[in-house]
Amino acid sequence: MGLIKGMAAACMALAVMGAAPDVDQEAQDHGAAEKIHKLDIMLMVSSLRCRHSSATFEDEYDAFNRAFGLELVAANRSLEQDFQSLYGEDAARLALDRMRVGVANAYGQGHPWLDCDQLKEATSHLLVDGRPDALTRMADELLGGKRLAYEQVDLGVDF
């Protein structure tokens, strides 16, 4: 009987340790949320820009939104919460709006190295893969991990 109680106590301890917030995990989650949100904006803007080309992918983008809707909403909420805790509600809203407009403007004239056919193929690949963790991997590939031009300038927000 003592062995069973000891194992139960060990399991409880592991469960409690697993439930403790991990600062590195939270930073990782924020980074993933930001990447996913930027990926969504880039694909939306690109699908609109490419809609008059032979490689239109509005249907694929709509399917992407349906397939990953929960992840996209969670990423958006995570960013909103992070920005609010850092800057307060009003400044957070302004900073998020500027980030979103900056991403949209950065891709409004086209992706730096991918054409409409390649963006359509990438969006289709995400749909075939279907796994939520594919979003951050694809964001790394499509966004290139490079800072966008808007991120390199002062946005005029005083936090």
Buried (B, 14 or more C-beta within 10 A) or exposed (E): EEEEEEEEEEEEEEEEEEEEEEEEEEEEBBEBBBBBBBBBBBBBBBBBBBEEEEEBBBEBBEBBEEBBEEBBEBBBEBBBEBBBEEBEEEBBBBBBEBBBBBBBEBBEEBBEEBBBEBBBBBBBEBBEBEEBEBBBEBBEEBBEEEEBEBEEEEBEEEE
